[in-house]
Amino acid sequence: MFAPRSPGPGGDWIAQQLIAYLTELTVGPDQTPSRATTLRLGAERAAEAVDAEVAAVLWDGQVRVALGFGAAPPVPAALDAVAAGSVASLAVPGLGVCHATAVACADAGQLVLGRSDVPFDRHELTLIRAMGRILALALRSVDAMSAERSLRHESEQRARQARRDPLTGLANRLLFLDRLQVAAARARRSQRKLAVLFMDLDGFKVVNDSMGHGVGDDLLREVAGRIAGATREADPVARLGGDEFAILVEDLHSAADA
């Protein structure tokens, strides 16, 4: 994807590299990238663009990615020194001393690259700085998508909970009525019958008054489980409120089947 390094690269070469880098790090609508994946890809592609043998990303003072291409990954202490700007070289096991540079890719992040043959020239340094900014933007995009997915999940969960009885987990009155509407339309089309079975608990108020609402809640959960266990999986069971339950039964041939 990346054009090889050539002597004296200019603006066109930089533009081509940045377009390639942006394309690879751009998150598609159907993708679910992570920060770790984006950081690793950003380091790999940055190294490829300038023929670097070493690439690393430091974030919040920690080495998140350390890669060696044809060499062992550099030690964290050496990367810290380059990221801090105190040295411009990097000792790499199996490779020796490399020319190194570090650029900020966000307030808390640094992209470090190292190459053994020649120092990075000014065009390459311009490219590396730009890639650092692109990596930061890619990470913000990943974070935004992650936050959006989280909010959507929470919203969907709240919507589901709004249609469920919080005590028993059964459908509540709203969801039961929606399902009844759909079932009634289906029954009219198929010329089949359906039934709605209502039930409540005799003397339930005595349980609450004499033994407390906690015991009453336990009893309701137990009854809900027994009703659900005694019905077909396709038959919606609902708690309409208090000690009132209902079951929707479809595909009946006659009233006797109910």
C-alpha positions, 0 to 999 in steps of 0.5 A, spaced: 500 500 500 505 504 501 510 507 496 517 505 498 522 510 500 526 514 495 532 519 495 529 526 496 522 525 497 517 531 496 510 533 497 507 528 492 510 523 496 508 525 503 501 526 500 501 519 497 503 516 504 498 520 508 492 518 503 494 511 504 495 511 512 489 515 512 485 510 508 488 504 512 486 507 519 479 509 517 474 506 521 468 503 516 461 503 519 460 496 520 467 495 523 468 494 531 475 496 532 479 497 538 484 502 541 489 496 541 488 494 534 488 501 532 495 503 535 498 497 533 496 498 526 498 505 526 505 503 528 506 498 523 503 502 517 508 508 520 514 504 520 512 501 513 511 508 510 519 510 512 522 503 512 523 503 519 525 497 523 522 499 530 515 502 531 512 503 538 506 507 541 507 510 548 500 512 552 500 515 559 507 513 560 506 506 558 509 502 552 502 500 549 505 497 542 513 495 541 514 492 534 521 490 531 521 488 524 527 484 523 529 485 530 527 484 537 522 490 540 526 495 543 526 495 551 521 500 554 526 504 558 530 506 551 523 508 548 521 512 554 528 516 553 526 517 545 519 519 547 521 524 552 526 527 547 532 526 551 535 522 546 535 521 538 537 514 538 535 507 540 539 501 542 535 495 539 537 488 541 540 484 535 540 491 531 544 496 534 543 503 535 538 506 530 536 513 529 530 514 532 524 520 532 518 521 536 512 525 535 506 526 539 499 523 537 495 526 542 496 529 549 498 522 552 501 519 546 507 518 543 509 515 536 516 512 536 520 510 530 527 507 529 531 506 523 538 503 522 541 505 516 540 513 515 537 518 519 530 521 517 530 527 513 526 533 513 520 530 508 520 524 512 519 527 519 514 532 516 510 525 514 511 522 521 508 528 524 502 528 520 501 520 521 502 522 529 496 527 528 492 522 523 493 516 529 490 521 534 484 522 530 483 515 528 483 513 536 478 519 537 474 516 532 474 509 535 473 512 542 467 515 539 464 509 535 465 505 542 461 510 546 456 510 541 455 503 541 455 503 548 449 508 548 445 505 543 446 498 547 444 502 554 438 505 550 436 498 547 436 495 554 432 501 557 427 500 552 427 492 553 426 493 561 421 498 559 417 492 556 418 487 562 416 486 569 422 488 573 420 483 579 419 477 575 422 478 568 415 477 564 412 481 559 409 487 562 402 490 560 404 494 555 408 488 551 403 483 552 398 488 549 402 489 543 403 482 542 396 481 543 394 486 537 399 482 533 396 475 534 389 478 533 391 480 526 395 474 525 389 470 527 384 473 523 388 472 517 389 465 518 382 464 521 385 460 527 383 462 534 386 465 540 385 465 547 387 470 553 388 466 560 387 471 566 389 469 573 390 472 580 392 469 587 387 468 592 388 471 598 395 474 596 394 481 600 394 476 606 401 474 605 403 481 604 400 483 610 402 478 615 409 476 612 411 482 609 412 484 601 419 481 601 415 474 602 410 477 597 415 478 592 418 471 592 411 468 592 410 472 585 417 470 582 415 463 584 408 463 581 411 467 575 416 461 574 411 456 575 406 459 569 412 460 564 414 453 566 407 450 564 406 453 558 409 453 551 415 457 549 411 461 544 405 463 549 407 469 552 406 470 559 405 477 562 404 480 569 399 485 568 400 488 575 399 486 582 398 479 583 395 478 576 398 474 570 395 473 563 397 468 558 396 469 550 395 462 547 395 462 539 393 457 534 387 454 537 382 450 533 376 451 538 375 454 545 375 447 548 383 447 546 384 453 551 
